[in-house]
Amino acid sequence: MVFRLQIVYILGALGFLSTSFVDGHYTKFSNDVLQAAQQNPCSLNGDLVEELPPFSVHGVEGNHCICDKPWKGVDCGILDVLPVSFPQGYGMLPNKTTWGASLLHVSNQFHLFVSSITGDCSLRSWHPNSRIEHAVADTITGPYQFHDMVLPTFSHNPKVVALSSKKEEDTRLAMFHIGDAMGPDKAKKGDCKKKSITPFLDTATTINSRTLLDNDQTFQQETVVGKSSSIHLATSVHGPWTPLLNNTLIGCNNPAPFVHHPTADNNEPQQDDSSIEPGIYVVCGRANHSTLMHAQDIWGPWKTVSQITPFPEDDDTSTTSTTSSLHYEDPSLYIDPKRGAFHVIYHLYDTQENPPHGHDCVQSTVSAHVFSSDGIHWYKSLGQPYTTQIPVEDNDSATTTTTITVATRERPSLVFDPTTKALTHLITAVCSAENCPDGPPQGCVNCKYDHWDYTLVQPLNHV
């Protein structure tokens, strides 16, 4: 048997802030981060090889990890992504904008539940013009074709799971999403009304103005959607989807569910760690207020298990700021079938990187991986699980690839093999920029004004 060894740099106390070269990117870490890395050198995604002696690179002590596939990196915190081929995914059409999806594999067909911006509108007007569509394909990467509308406006960020308890056997599928789906089927063509976060995206010119609006509770309650979540139930992927009228999971923004002990035909891993309480786990929240919730079944009641973010190590005490510039959103949760550990992948952005909006295409922070052995104590990997760099197969040659750089990748979702339970694919919402990677620092915002947004299904090196 051949093992692939991944080097884990366990960085010692090198002053409050230390800089390390992590898989091609120089990253700044506080002592809290380094101590967490020492306690969890393989991010609960690999095994520490204690038989091998420690080594030193430029004076930095290191150990060895064997990473579980499809993870790699200095602390097994980076997804080993494979090249994509175009066209694929959903939304790569003129005047079509989609923004993230959830995937199920049923009856030899792949079913994608996608956030789609109606009315030929761009992501700039995702509220109130987003609806949830059902698209199908014969291969997992697509391209996917429109099948039917699942929920009308406003509905966004679908996360579909298969239910497992006897009480739930007549419902089978649950779709968690934001919005109440009480609007029209679609916006009128060209009627691209905009609300929500776009006021401060339009007007913010400094980091402070973005931060002020982002933390203003009155502003958020009046204009930022997603403070409430909805759940719809169905007996099959073809619906019909009916609302859970007695939904007790209220105030859960961007819900990310995971069913512990899922049904056999679900795309999520199945594991038998009896130390984890059965039921449904959901991560709620955005920015620096992210929590893990749990219920025995879809009807609740829901209880708080732990607060995941903020991380104390995110605060840079070298500044006078009382809040972190790092913002976590769009969680994707799963429980590892091999180790019984909790993992969450976030879209992460840093408002101090490239003001005012934190994206410059090439070196933008776009993701984070956090993990926990018990669902209570959480740690963060050193690197990003994915970046703005996407390898693309050359259409003329299967052996050559090029790399494209996009402005941002958000709304991550994970796909698991229904038989082996292996993590096989990463779904992200992709926002390109016209001159990326050379322009402009606010490219993430610029691309949301036009039709450059689509949903990508990227294979992972899981074999």
N, C-alpha and C positions, 0 to 999 in steps of 0.2 A: 504494500500500500504506500502510495506517495502522498506525503503531506505538504501542503503549501504553507510555509512559515511566514507570518506577518510580524514585523518588528513593532513592538510597542515601546515608545519612548516614555518612560516614567520620569517626568521632570521633577527634579528636586526643588528645594526652596531656593530660588534664584532671585530673591527680592520680591516685592509685592506683585509686580508685573513682569512676566517672562515672555520671551518671544521664541517660537519654535517653528520649524519648517514641517508642516503637516500636509503630506501628499500634494506638494506643489504650491502650497499657499502658506505664507508666513502668517501666524496667528498669535494674538496676544492672550495670555492666560494669567489669571490671578492665582495666588497660592491656594485658594479654596478649590479651584478647578484642578490644580495639580494634585492636591491631596485626594480629591475624589477619584482621579485617574489611578492613583496608587492603590486605592481600595478596590477599584473595579477596572483592572488594567485591560480587560477585553470587552467591556461594555455589555457584559452578559450575552455576547455574541460569539464567544470563542473560549478556548481553554489555554490557560497559562502553562507553558512547558517549564516546570520547575527544575527538571533534570538538566536543562541547558544553563550554563553559567551566565550571569549578567555580563553585559558588555558596555563599553563606553564610546560614544560618538561625540567628539569635540567637548569632552568633559561631562556629557549628559549620560546618566545611567539609564540602561534599557533592559527590558526582558523580552521574551518571545511569546507570541500568541499563535495558535492555530485557529483561524477564523471559520465560523460556520458560514457556508455559502448561503446567500450571495453577498456576504459582508467581507470587507477588506479594510485596509488602512492601518495606521499606527496603533489604533486601539479598537479595531473591528467596528468602527462607527461610520463607515462609508459604504454605500451600496456599489457593488461591482456591476455597473451598467454596461449593456451591449449596444452596438450600433443600431440605429433605426433605419428603416427604408421608407421613402415617400412614394405615393401618398399613403397615409395610414391614419389611425385615430378617427376623430370626428370633428368636422368644422373647417376643413381646409378647402373652403369654397368662397367665391366672391360674395361679399355682403352677408357673411355668416360668421357669427361669433359664438363660441361655446367656451365654458369655463369650468372644467373639472367634471368628474364622473365617478360612478360606482359600477362595478362589473360583476355579473353572475354568469356561470356556464351551465346551461340547462339543455338537455336533449340535443347534444352535438351542435349547439349554436351558442354564440356569445352575445350577451345582452348587456348593453351599456345604457345606464340611466344618467343623463347629461343635463347640466345647466345650460340652457340656450337663450340667448338674448334675441327677442322677437322684434318685428317691425323694421328689419334691416338696420338695427341699431348696434352701436358698439358697446364695449364694456363700460364706457363712461356712464351709460344709463342702465346699468344692470338692475337697479331698482328704479321704477317698478316693472321693468319689462322682461325680467327673467321668468322662464317657465322650465319645467322638467320634461324632457323628451326621452323616448325609448328608441334606441338605435340597435341594429343587429348586424352581425358579420359571421362568416364561416371560419375565420381565423381570429385569433385573439388580438392581434395588432390592427386588424381591419384592412382597408378602410370600412367604416361603419356606415350603413344606410339608414335614413330615417324610417321608423316603423309606425309610431303613433305618438300622440301627445299623452303624457301621463298625468300631469297636473298643470293647470293654467297659471297665469301670473297672480300674485307674485309668489314664486317658489324657487328655491335656490339651494345649492350644496347638498344634493341627495346622497344619502348613505344607506344602502340596502343590505339587510342581514336576514338570514333564515332563522326562524324561531324554533325552539326545541322542546319546551315543556309540554306536558299532556294538556294543560289548560289552553295552550296556544295552538294546538294541532290543527284547528280549523282555519287558522289565519296564515300560517306558514311563513309569510314574508312581511317584514316591516321596513318602511322607508322613513328615515329621519331626515328632516330638512328644515331650513329656515323659511319664514313666510307662512301665510295662512292659505294660499292657493284659492283665494276668493275673488280674484279679478277676472278680466276677460281672457279668452284663450290666447290672444296675442295682441301686441300693440299695433295700431294702425301704421302702415308703412311710412317711415320717415317721422313718425310722432315720437321722437326720442326724448321723452321727458327724463329729467335727471334729478335725483334726490340723493339722500344718503351721504357717502363720504366725499362725493365730488365737490361740494362747496369749498372744502379746504384744499382739495387737490387743485382746484382752479385758482385759488387766491393765495395759497401759502407761498411765501418767498424765503422764509427762514425756517430753521429747525424749530425755533421757539413757537412760531405760529402754528406749525403742525402739531407740536406737542400740546399746546394750549387747547386746541380744538379737540384733539384726541382724548384729552383727559377731562373735558368739560361735560359733566353728567347731564346737564340740561340740554346741551347741544346734542349729545348722543341720543337721549330719549326722544327728542323731537325729530331728528333727521337720520339717525343711523339705524337701518333695519337689522334684523337678526337678533334682537334682544330676546325674542320669543322663538320657540321652535314648535314644529308640528310633527305628528307621526301619522302615516297612512298605512293601512294594512291591505293585503291581497292574498289570494290563495295560489296565484301563479304569477309568473313574470308578465303575463298578458293582462293582468288586472281582472276586474276593475279594482281600483284603489279607493278605499273608503277611509274617512278620517277617524282616528281614535278620539271619540268625543270626550271621554273622561281622562284625557291625557294629563298626567300629574307632573310631567317633566317640563315645567315652565321656566322661562328665563334662561334657557340653555342655548347660548349662541354657538353656531357652527358645531352641532352635535356630532360626535364621532363614536358610534356604537361598536361593541364587540360582544358576541354571544359566547359565553363559556360553555363548552360541550355542545357545539352546534350540530345541526342535522347533517347526515352524511352527504347530501347533495349540495351543501353550501361550499362556497369558495374560500372558506376561512379554515385555519388550522384547527385540528382537534387534538386535545391532549388530556391526560388523565391525572393531572396533579391535584390530588384531593385536598391539598392545603389551600387552594383557591376556592372561595365560595362560588357555587354555581349561580347562574343568572345572567343578566345583561349589564355590562359595564359601558359607561358613556363618558367621554371627555367633553367638557363644556368650557367655552370661554375663548377669549382672544386677548391680545396685548399682554398684560402682566397679571391676568386673573383667570387662571386655568385650573379646573378642578376635575377630579375623577368621581363619578357617581356610580351607584349600583342599585339594582332592584332584582327581586326574585323573578319577575316576569314583566311583560310589557305594560301592565297596568299599575306598576309601582306597589307600594310607595318607594320613592327614590331617596337614598341617603348619601351623604357626602362621605367618601372614603378618605380623600386626601386633597390637599392643594398641591398642584404640580409646579406652577410658576407663580411668582418670579423666583429665579435662582439667586441666592445671595451673591454668588460669584459674578453675576452680571453687572453689579454696581461697581463703577470705577471711582474709587475714593480719591483718585488724584484730581477729580473735579469737584466743584461745589454742587453739582446736580444731586437731587434727592431721588431721582428716578433713573432707571436704566434706559439707554437708547435702544435696547434690543426689544423687539415686539414679536411675540409668538402668536400665531393664529393658524387656522385651517388644520386642526389636528387630525391624525389618522392613527387609530389605536389597534393593537393586536396583542395577544398572549402567545408567546413562543411555545410551540408544541414540544420542543426538545427539553427546554429548561424551565418551563412554567414561569417565565419572567414577563413583566409588562413592558411594552415598548410603544413609544409615541413618536411619530415623525410630524414636524411642524413646518409650515412656511414661516421663516424668520427673516425679519428685515431690521436694519440698523440705521436709525435716522442720523447718525453721526458720520456715516460713510461718505455719502454724496448728497449734501443738502440741495433742495429741501426734501427729496423723496426717497433717498436711500438706495438708488439703483444707478449704476453706471455701465451696466451690461457685463463687463469683463470680470471684475473682481467683486461683484455684489454678493452680499450674504443673502441666501434665499432659503436655507433649510437648517433644521436642527434635529438631532436624534437624542431622546431622553429615555431612560430605562429605570426599572425598579424590580427588585426581587419579590417585594411584598405588596406593591401598590400604594405604599405609604411613604417610603423614603426614596426620593428620586435623584438621579444623577444625569449629567449631560456628557455626551461624547465630545472629544476634542475637535473633530472635523465636521464637515457638512455631509449628510448622506447623499445629496446630489447638488449639483451646481448649475450655473447658467450655460455650461459647456455641454453640447449634445453631439456625440459621434454619429455620423450619417454614412450609410453604405453608398458606395459609388454605383450608380445604376448600370454602368458599363463593366464593372468588375466587382465580383463578390469578395475579393481579397483586399481591396483598398477602401479606405474611409477618409472622410474629411470631418472637420469639427465646425459646427456652427455655434455662434454665441447669441443667446437671446437676452432680452431685457430682464425678464423675471420668469420664474416657474412657481406656481402656487397651487393651492387645493390638492395636496398629495393624497393619493389613495393607493392601497396595496392589493395585489391579486395573489391568491394562493392556489396551488394545484389541488383539486378536490380529492385526489387519491393519495398523493404523497405528502400533502400538506406543506410542500415547499413554497417559499416565497419566490414567485416567478416573474412578476412584472410590476412596474411602477407607473401609475397614471398621474399626470400633472396637467394643469392648465398652463399653457405657454403663451407668453406675450412677447412677440418679436419687436424689433425697432428698426426703422428704415435704414439707418447707417451703422447699425450695430456690427462690430464692437467699437467703432470709433466715434459714435455720437449718440445723442447728447446725454449729459448726466441725468436728465429727467426723462430718459427714454421710456421707462416703465409707464409713466403717465402719458407721454405722447402716443404710445401705441394703443392705449386704451381709448383714444379718441377716434381711431379708425378700425378697419376690419383686419387686424393682424393677430387675432386671438383664436386659439384652437385647443383641442384636448388631445394629448399625446399618450400613447400606450407604449412604454419602453421596456424591452426584455432585460432581464437580469441574468447574470452568470450563475445559475443555481445548480448546474449539473456537475 
